Amino acid sequence: MTGPGDARDGRDQTLRDPADAARRIDSLIDSGDLRTASDMVEEMPPWLIVDVLERSGAKDRAVLFRLLSKGTALVVFEALDPPLQSELIRALHTDRVSQIFTDLDPDDRAGLIDELPARVATRLMRELDHDEQALTAAVLDYPVGSVGRRMSPEFISTHPDVTAGETLDRVRQRIDEAETIYGIPVTDDQRRLVGIVGLRAIMRAEPGTPVRDLMNDAITARARESAETAARRSAEERLIVMPVVDDEGRLVGILTFDDALRVLEDAETEDTARAGGAEPLRAPYLATPVRSLVRSRVVWLLVLALGAALTVQVLEVFEGTIEQVVALSLFVPLIIGTGGNTGNQAATTVTRALALGDVRPRDGLRVLAQEVRTGFTLGLVLGGVGALAAGLIYGTDLGLVIGLTLLVLCTVAATVGGLMPLLAQAVRADPAVFSNPFITTFVDATGLIVYFLIARAVLGL
């Protein structure tokens, strides 16, 4: 017999599982039982509500968001990706939209404005007070993708000659306005950054201690530099706060640790998608329409299809060679797969090195030498194994063909794979876009040409 405790346990389990919670709430909304849906949402933590919203359809998503209290709605809205924020803005009542937009931080407003129609964005900006308009406009002045677009212009700063006690008083007065208080930039009379001081140092110091005796040198970012580059530097240095300065060294904002983490997550998502030959999704997967999924993948699939057609042409050219030694056709998948995998590994390694700043386009010769040696060594290992296996089954000559082909192909594939990201960076293209799909297409055809030419030479065809 089922008791009240069992029912409660079942409901608690539902509230812990995003998929079950989404199905339950969608069912309640579809049946018109909004009261039960509202009660259920009230018991859910914000992170779970975000997950449920991402899993719901557009219509149910708007209804569910209307059920949230004002405070919860703001927390949830800030955690959503900008495309979903834009969708909700269009679906909600004007008064609710204006309130949410006003309560957002300036950097979050800027990200949302990029997704909104110009008419809607202009209307929402006009409803802000003068100070909030100025803060938001300051972020929008910087290019998309720059750290200036991801920084917060709301911060507490202090002066070298101000005392620890005075700085602490300023923190207390403005604690609700600032993005964070754990790292406080120090500026001179011209707003130029001269250092940074931690809240702990201020609290531990005697009230009369000048800030100049407590501050440390600051690791900074330029407002127009890549947000990903700045975020990686912030993560490497384990910074809670990274001051952002303009070209004259004046403090214009801060990049907090959580914002830096979000930048890196976005970059990782984008690189992963493009490495697989697809454009990154602008919304969570379950909230993305099928037409958008198709559009994100079809271009590179067409490119790969053309590459496959080129591979077919190569096979036709060497059709006579295959007819004389049918066993050659058995190793075509091995040749194609090994070459593509070798090239893609090299491209992925160099693309990551570029992102981390370990290499630059001017390091092309060093990368070339590195990948030639790496590819050659891999070719010796894989070629030796391939030659031994093929030789035992099909004879020494065919084993030699396989071994030599893998040696040459691994060297070529690793070299091309290592250089392609550098070439892409040099022409200001995304290295991830030029890597795996291009290498797969190039190496498939090149590998078969090398394979059959070596076969003709070794087998005397």
Secondary structure, DSSP 8 states (H G I E B T S, - for coil): ---HHHHHHHHHHHHH-HHHHHHHHHHHHHTT-HHHHHHHHHTS-HHHHHHHHHHS-HHHHHHHHHTS-HHHHHHHHHHS-HHHHHHHHHHS-HHHHHHHHHHS-HHHHHHHHTTS-HHHHHHHHHTS-HHHHHHHHHHHTS-TTBHHHHSBS----B-TTSBHHHHHHHHHHHTTTSS-SSEEEEE-TT-BEEEEEEHHHHHHS-TT-BGGGT-B----EETTSBHHHHHHHHHHHT-SEEEEE-TTSBEEEEEEHHHHHHHHHHHHHHHHHHHTT----SS-GGGS-HHHHHHHHHHHHHHHHHHHHHHHHHHHHTHHHHHH-THHHHTHHHHHHHHHHHHHHHHHHHHHHHHHTS--GGGHHHHHHHHHHHHHHHHHHHHHHHHHHHHHHH-HHHHHHHHHHHHHHHHHHHHHHHHHHHHHHHTT--HHHHSHHHHHHHHHHHHHHHHHHHHHHHHT-
